[in-house]
């Protein structure tokens, strides 16, 4: 049996962890009501991974906050829940709520030092800020990528023998043209894979080389799979097949491309883990979280 | 104590101040988010305006999250066996 202080601290840790689970569950439930599926899945994954990391730390999580920090932290977490619960529709501000609630819980646990101590968990909770990619960020970055996407799609089509040329952001065919706008630059797919790469980095032991390879491969795979999708759409336009265009644009075909993107990325990351194993730690049991 | 109070209250104040401006920014985008540009097809043949609708594309993300969870479980199980 430990000292009464140690027992009290341990009980407080358990209460704080239970409170964190309750806040996370509340946000996930309230978020599920909104017509923003991508945001909801990203938030759910971020909360699950963050809570897993806290659980794995176990006794390392020290409850040392003062009364002021506990009150302010609790208020912050409750405000996020009320804000999400009362929202009739999705707003951009909802992206901030997971990390704001996480910061409140860390504050209630360890005071302002808790933000640094739980920086990995808080970084995970910033993932909803990145995915779905905010429109302004996408529109800002897209002009530099659209011509490359167009050129890549043209190269794929020409390699397959289709008479298609690229002119800036436009794919030209003998009788038709396809305008590749910011929404089809591939940035959305890349952001999605970056979220998955961030989860892999947070949950698995990785070297610096592996981290770089994970994020770089996410960019490459997200871009190339999208270029292939645009190439297929161009063929549909070339053939004048509206049904085929709709299928690959907004139908099941589009889903197949997102599934292909994730599958290729997971296989590539598996190979990255197999080929570049980090050196075993010197002595002691292997630590899974770094 | 004062330092804690300042940092903590500034966090809450930032949230309170930032919320309306971020909400306004969102409304500028017609109240929808993400990749809804795909609904904006102008009617011209071959005019392509975006990614697939969100309920479909989110399946890819969910698949990835599931695969990572299974992988993490397998790694944890393996390391437990080694010990």
Interface residues (C-beta under 8 A of the other chain):
Chain A: X36 X37 X38 X39 X41 X42 X44 X45 X48 X52 X66 X68 X69 X72 X73 X75 X76 X79 X80 X83 X89 X90 X91 X92 X93 X96 X100 X103 X104 X107 X111 X112 X131 X132 X133 X135 X136 X173 X176 X177 X178 X179 X180 X181 X182 X183 X184 X188 X189 X192 X193 X195 X196 X199 X200 X203 X204 X230 X233 X237 X240 X242 X245 X249 X250 X251 X252 X254 X255 X257 X258 X259 X261 X262 X263 X265 X266 X270 X285 X286 X288
Chain B: X1 X3 X4 X5 X7 X8 X9 X11 X12 X15 X18 X19 X22 X23 X25 X26 X27 X29 X31 X33 X34 X35 X37 X38 X45 X46 X47 X48 X49 X50 X51 X52 X53 X54 X55 X56 X57 X58 X59 X60 X61 X62 X63 X64 X65 X67 X68 X69 X71 X72 X75 X76 X79 X82 X83
